[in-house]
Amino acid sequence: MFPQLPGVAIATVAPALSPLQGGGGFLSLAILFFVLALVAALVGARGIAGLSMEIAKWLILIFLVLAVISLLL
């Protein structure tokens, strides 16, 4: 981005993120699997709907556990 001059070091500082400022991967994936389960249930694919709901349930549980741990630390 900037031209590097000889003998001059450019320090890049990454912003410090708190644990709850991540990408929200677990929660967004859980919502995605929940919506997939609803669509599959409407179409009649009960096996896919059940599996998607189980995955969404586990992702919500993991999200809640990690959120509580990050609030306590």
C-alpha positions in Angstrom: 0.0 0.0 0.0 2.7 2.5 1.0 6.1 2.5 -0.6 8.8 1.1 1.8 11.7 3.4 2.3 15.1 1.9 3.1 15.8 1.9 6.8 12.2 2.9 7.7 10.0 0.3 9.3 6.2 0.6 9.1 4.4 -0.9 12.0 0.9 -2.3 11.4 -1.2 -2.6 14.4 -4.2 -5.0 14.3 -7.2 -3.8 16.3 -7.8 -5.8 19.4 -11.1 -7.6 19.2 -13.0 -8.7 22.3 -14.2 -12.3 22.3 -17.8 -11.4 21.3 -16.8 -9.3 18.3 -16.0 -12.3 16.1 -17.7 -13.1 12.9 -20.6 -14.7 14.6 -20.0 -18.0 12.9 -21.9 -20.3 15.2 -25.0 -18.2 15.4 -25.2 -17.5 11.7 -24.7 -21.2 10.9 -27.3 -22.2 13.4 -29.8 -19.8 11.8 -28.9 -21.1 8.4 -29.5 -24.7 9.5 -32.8 -23.7 11.2 -34.0 -22.1 8.0 -32.9 -25.1 6.0 -34.8 -27.4 8.4 -38.0 -25.2 8.0 -37.8 -25.4 4.2 -37.1 -29.1 4.2 -40.1 -29.7 6.6 -42.3 -27.6 4.3 -41.2 -29.6 1.2 -41.6 -32.9 3.1 -38.0 -34.1 3.5 -38.3 -35.1 7.1 -34.9 -36.7 7.4 -33.1 -33.6 6.2 -35.3 -31.4 8.4 -34.5 -33.5 11.5 -30.8 -33.6 10.8 -30.7 -29.8 10.1 -32.6 -29.1 13.3 -30.1 -31.3 15.3 -27.2 -29.4 13.8 -28.8 -26.1 14.6 -29.5 -27.1 18.1 -25.9 -28.1 18.7 -24.5 -24.9 17.2 -26.8 -22.8 19.4 -25.6 -24.8 22.4 -21.9 -24.3 21.5 -22.6 -20.6 20.9 -24.2 -20.2 24.3 -21.4 -22.0 26.1 -18.7 -19.9 24.4 -20.7 -16.7 25.0 -20.9 -17.5 28.8 -17.2 -18.5 28.9 -16.2 -15.2 27.2 -18.4 -13.2 29.5 -16.8 -14.8 32.6 -13.2 -14.3 31.4 
